[in-house]
Amino acid sequence: MSVLGFFLALVTFGILMQTRSQVADLEERIGRLEPGGAPEPLPPGSLPAVPPEGLDQVDELVRAGNKIAAIKFYRELKNCGLAEAKAYVDRVERGPDGN
C-alpha cells in the first residue's frame, strides 16, 4: 500500500469515527425529547393579540422601502413563518386596492 493510500484510508477512518460520534450524540438528544414526538400545537386564540402599533411599524418599514426588515419584524411580532410574513408584507406593499 502506498503512502497516499494509507493517508486516504486514515482520513476516511477519521471522518467515519467523527460521523459515528455525531450520530450517537443526535440519537441521545432525540431520546431526551418528549415521548411521542413534537408537543401538541397551541389552540387557536391562545397567543396574545398583536397590538395594532406593531403592525403600524411593519407598515412604516414597508413604506420606507425596507421590505426585509418588515418581514423580519412581522415574523418576530406574530411568531410565524417566512411565507406568512412575506405574504402580509406583499399585501401592505400592494396597498388597499391590491395594485
C-alpha positions, 0 to 999 in steps of 0.5 A: 500500500502506498503512502497516499493510500494509507493517508486516504484510508486514515482520513476516511477512518477519521471522518467515519469515527467523527460521523459515528460520534455525531450520530450517537450524540443526535440519537441521545438528544432525540431520546431526551425529547418528549415521548411521542414526538413534537408537543401538541400545537397551541389552540387557536386564540391562545397567543396574545393579540398583536397590538395594532402599533406593531403592525403600524411599524411593519407598515412604516418599514414597508413604506420606507422601502425596507421590505426585509426588515418588515418581514423580519419584524412581522415574523418576530411580532406574530411568531410565524413563518417566512411565507406568512410574513412575506405574504402580509408584507406583499399585501401592505406593499400592494396597498388597499386596492391590491395594485 
